[in-house]
Amino acid sequence: MRLVSLTASNTEILWALGALDWLVGVDDHSDFPEEVRRLPKVGPDLNVDLDKVEALRPDLVLASLSVPGMEKVVEGLQRRRIPHLVLDPESLEDVFQDILTVAEALGLPHRGRQAVGAMRYTMAQARRGLPRFARPPRVLVEWWPKPVIAAGKRSWVTGMLAFLGAENALKDPVRSRPLREEELEELAPEVWVLSWCGARRTRLEVALRRPLRAPALEAGRVYAIPEAYLGRPGPRLAEGVRRLADVLILAGV
């Protein structure tokens, strides 16, 4: 089977399923595991070159609406009648189901169950090291600094935090949204996690210098977790849960 992945998260799902040998092309942002860097590139996820995709003669293209704006790419796949599978996860359970769905489409259902089982095991191990919280600490996960864009309730981040006994500070029923300074103060996050999407480097001082009245900033409880572990709805979210657990321990909330 010849596969093309249009998002880093989908590429990593194929890695978890042991299906990299079938991968013949990836988007420009796919960078894990190392061997996918040598594969033909079909452009950035929001500006995929469909001529390049078609030239690779794929049996299946994996797209994802977790990348805002990919709807236009999917429409192009439909117009060209290129076989494709579109994932659209919101919750952590959606991510687990997507892995099972891709595995089923590839005729590898047993590998899908193994991959999800491995994620759940890693997450359970991370939770074992946590203290019992008197109440769930409020955690804000920031996707972008200017303006501050944070993960909302309809994000897998909510499930990751809940698994650890914490809560998402932004309870709005959205995947993410920009926040004004006064809104950030009202949310009063006790822990602030920076996980900037598409940024080469995360600078803690950007958040720490904000003139806001928020418990996390006042106490210096600001931490960075690479976007690869929080922003990509795939198998590495399990490592993201482990890193969030480490943050909660460091924060001492």
C-alpha positions as CSV (number, residue, x, y, z in Angstrom):
1,M,0.0,0.0,0.0
2,R,1.2,3.5,-0.9
3,L,0.4,6.1,1.7
4,V,0.8,9.9,1.8
5,S,0.5,11.8,5.1
6,L,-0.5,15.5,5.2
7,T,0.1,16.2,8.9
8,A,2.8,15.4,11.4
9,S,0.3,13.7,13.7
10,N,-0.8,11.3,11.0
11,T,2.8,10.5,10.1
12,E,3.4,9.6,13.8
13,I,0.3,7.4,13.9
14,L,1.7,5.4,10.9
15,W,5.0,5.2,12.9
16,A,3.2,3.8,15.9
17,L,1.5,1.2,13.7
18,G,4.8,0.1,12.1
19,A,3.6,1.2,8.7
20,L,6.4,3.6,7.7
21,D,7.5,1.3,4.9
22,W,4.2,2.1,3.1
23,L,4.7,5.9,3.4
24,V,5.8,7.5,0.1
25,G,5.3,11.2,0.8
26,V,4.7,13.6,3.7
27,D,3.9,17.2,4.4
28,D,6.8,19.6,5.1
29,H,6.1,19.7,8.8
30,S,6.5,15.9,9.4
31,D,9.8,15.5,11.2
32,F,9.4,12.4,13.3
33,P,10.7,9.8,13.3
34,E,14.0,10.8,11.6
35,E,13.6,8.6,8.6
36,V,10.5,10.5,7.3
37,R,12.7,13.5,6.7
38,R,14.1,11.7,3.6
39,L,10.7,11.1,2.0
40,P,9.3,13.3,-0.8
41,K,7.6,16.4,0.5
42,V,4.3,17.6,-0.8
43,G,4.3,21.1,0.8
44,P,3.1,22.6,4.1
45,D,-0.1,21.2,5.6
46,L,-2.2,24.2,4.6
47,N,-0.7,24.6,1.2
48,V,-0.3,21.0,0.0
49,D,0.7,20.6,-3.7
50,L,-2.0,18.2,-4.9
51,D,-0.1,17.7,-8.2
52,K,2.8,16.2,-6.1
53,V,0.4,14.1,-4.1
54,E,-1.2,12.7,-7.2
55,A,2.1,12.0,-8.8
56,L,3.0,9.7,-5.9
57,R,0.1,7.5,-6.9
58,P,-1.2,7.0,-3.3
59,D,-3.6,4.3,-2.4
60,L,-4.6,6.4,0.6
61,V,-3.9,10.0,1.7
62,L,-4.3,10.8,5.4
63,A,-5.6,14.3,6.2
64,S,-6.7,15.9,9.5
65,L,-9.0,18.7,10.3
66,S,-7.1,19.2,13.6
67,V,-5.1,21.6,11.4
68,P,-7.5,24.6,10.9
69,G,-7.8,25.4,7.3
70,M,-7.2,21.9,5.9
71,E,-10.8,21.8,4.7
72,K,-9.6,23.3,1.4
73,V,-7.0,20.6,0.9
74,V,-9.6,17.9,1.6
75,E,-11.9,19.6,-1.0
76,G,-9.1,19.3,-3.5
77,L,-8.6,15.6,-2.8
78,Q,-12.3,15.1,-3.3
79,R,-12.3,16.9,-6.6
80,R,-9.4,14.8,-7.9
81,R,-11.0,11.7,-6.5
82,I,-7.8,10.8,-4.6
83,P,-8.6,8.1,-2.0
84,H,-8.3,9.7,1.4
85,L,-9.2,9.4,5.1
86,V,-9.9,12.5,7.1
87,L,-9.4,12.5,10.8
88,D,-11.0,15.2,13.0
89,P,-10.2,14.6,16.7
90,E,-11.2,16.8,19.5
91,S,-11.0,14.7,22.7
92,L,-8.2,12.4,23.9
93,E,-10.6,9.5,23.3
94,D,-11.0,10.7,19.7
95,V,-7.3,10.4,19.3
96,F,-7.3,6.8,20.5
97,Q,-10.2,6.1,18.1
98,D,-8.4,7.7,15.2
99,I,-5.4,5.4,15.7
100,L,-7.8,2.4,15.7
101,T,-9.5,3.8,12.6
102,V,-6.3,4.2,10.7
103,A,-5.1,0.7,11.7
104,E,-8.4,-0.8,10.5
105,A,-8.1,1.0,7.2
106,L,-4.6,-0.4,6.7
107,G,-5.7,-3.9,7.7
108,L,-3.6,-3.7,10.9
109,P,-6.3,-3.7,13.7
110,H,-4.1,-5.6,16.1
111,R,-1.4,-3.0,15.8
112,G,-3.9,-0.2,16.5
113,R,-4.9,-1.9,19.7
114,Q,-1.3,-2.3,20.7
115,A,-0.5,1.3,20.0
116,V,-3.4,2.6,22.1
117,G,-2.6,0.1,24.8
118,A,1.0,1.4,24.9
119,M,-0.2,5.0,25.2
120,R,-2.6,4.1,28.1
121,Y,0.2,2.3,29.9
122,T,2.6,5.3,29.6
123,M,-0.1,7.6,30.8
124,A,-0.9,5.4,33.8
125,Q,2.7,5.3,34.8
126,A,2.9,9.1,34.7
127,R,-0.1,9.4,36.9
128,R,1.3,7.1,39.6
129,G,4.0,9.6,40.4
130,L,1.6,12.4,41.2
131,P,0.5,13.5,44.7
132,R,-3.2,13.6,45.4
133,F,-4.5,17.1,44.8
134,A,-6.8,18.7,47.3
135,R,-8.6,20.2,44.3
136,P,-7.8,20.1,40.5
137,P,-5.1,22.7,39.7
138,R,-6.1,25.1,36.9
139,V,-3.7,24.8,33.9
140,L,-3.6,27.0,30.9
141,V,-2.0,25.5,27.7
142,E,-0.9,28.3,25.4
143,W,-0.6,27.5,21.7
144,W,0.6,31.0,20.6
145,P,1.9,34.1,22.5
146,K,0.7,37.2,20.5
147,P,-2.2,37.2,20.9
148,V,-2.4,34.5,23.5
149,I,-4.2,31.5,22.0
150,A,-5.1,28.8,24.4
151,A,-6.5,25.3,24.2
152,G,-10.2,25.2,25.0
153,K,-12.5,22.5,26.5
154,R,-13.0,20.8,23.1
155,S,-9.3,19.9,23.0
156,W,-7.5,16.7,23.8
157,V,-5.5,18.8,26.2
158,T,-8.6,18.8,28.5
159,G,-8.6,15.0,28.7
160,M,-4.9,14.8,29.2
161,L,-5.1,17.2,32.2
162,A,-8.2,15.5,33.6
163,F,-6.4,12.1,33.5
164,L,-3.8,13.7,35.8
165,G,-6.3,15.2,38.2
166,A,-5.9,18.7,36.8
167,E,-8.3,20.9,34.9
168,N,-8.2,23.1,31.8
169,A,-8.4,26.7,32.9
170,L,-10.2,27.6,29.7
171,K,-13.6,25.9,29.9
172,D,-15.1,27.5,26.8
173,P,-16.5,24.9,24.4
174,V,-14.0,25.6,21.7
175,R,-10.9,23.9,20.4
176,S,-8.9,27.0,21.0
177,R,-9.3,30.8,20.9
178,P,-7.4,34.0,21.5
179,L,-7.7,35.6,24.9
180,R,-7.6,39.2,26.0
181,E,-5.5,40.2,29.0
182,E,-8.6,40.7,31.3
183,E,-9.8,37.2,30.3
184,L,-6.5,35.7,31.2
185,E,-6.7,37.3,34.7
186,E,-10.2,36.1,35.1
187,L,-9.2,32.5,34.3
188,A,-6.5,32.8,37.0
189,P,-4.4,29.8,35.9
190,E,-2.2,28.3,38.6
191,V,0.1,26.6,36.1
192,W,0.9,28.0,32.6
193,V,2.3,25.8,29.9
194,L,3.7,27.2,26.7
195,S,3.5,24.8,23.7
196,W,3.8,27.2,20.8
197,C,2.8,25.7,17.4
198,G,5.3,26.1,14.7
199,A,7.8,28.0,16.8
200,R,11.5,27.0,16.8
201,R,12.0,28.1,20.3
202,T,9.7,28.7,23.3
203,R,10.7,31.7,25.5
204,L,9.5,31.5,29.0
205,E,10.4,35.2,29.6
206,V,7.7,36.3,27.1
207,A,5.0,35.0,29.5
208,L,6.8,35.9,32.7
209,R,7.1,39.5,31.7
210,R,3.4,39.9,31.0
211,P,1.9,42.6,33.3
212,L,-1.0,40.3,34.4
213,R,-2.4,39.3,37.7
214,A,-2.5,35.6,37.5
215,P,-1.3,33.1,40.1
216,A,0.9,31.2,37.6
217,L,2.8,34.3,36.6
218,E,3.1,35.7,40.1
219,A,4.6,32.5,41.4
220,G,6.7,31.9,38.3
221,R,4.9,28.6,37.5
222,V,5.4,28.9,33.7
223,Y,6.8,25.9,31.8
224,A,7.5,24.9,28.2
225,I,6.5,21.6,26.6
226,P,7.3,21.1,22.9
227,E,4.3,21.3,20.6
228,A,5.2,17.8,19.3
229,Y,4.0,16.3,22.7
230,L,0.8,18.4,23.2
231,G,-0.3,19.8,19.8
232,R,-0.1,16.7,17.6
233,P,-3.1,14.3,18.1
234,G,-1.2,11.1,17.8
235,P,0.8,8.6,19.8
236,R,3.2,11.1,21.3
237,L,0.5,12.6,23.4
238,A,1.3,9.9,25.9
239,E,4.7,11.4,26.4
240,G,2.9,14.7,26.6
241,V,0.9,13.4,29.6
242,R,4.2,12.3,31.2
243,R,5.6,15.8,30.7
244,L,2.5,17.5,32.1
245,A,2.8,15.2,35.1
246,D,6.4,16.4,35.6
247,V,5.2,20.0,35.4
248,L,2.5,19.5,38.0
249,I,5.1,18.0,40.3
250,L,7.5,20.9,39.7
251,A,4.7,23.4,40.3
252,G,3.9,22.0,43.6
253,V,0.3,23.1,43.4
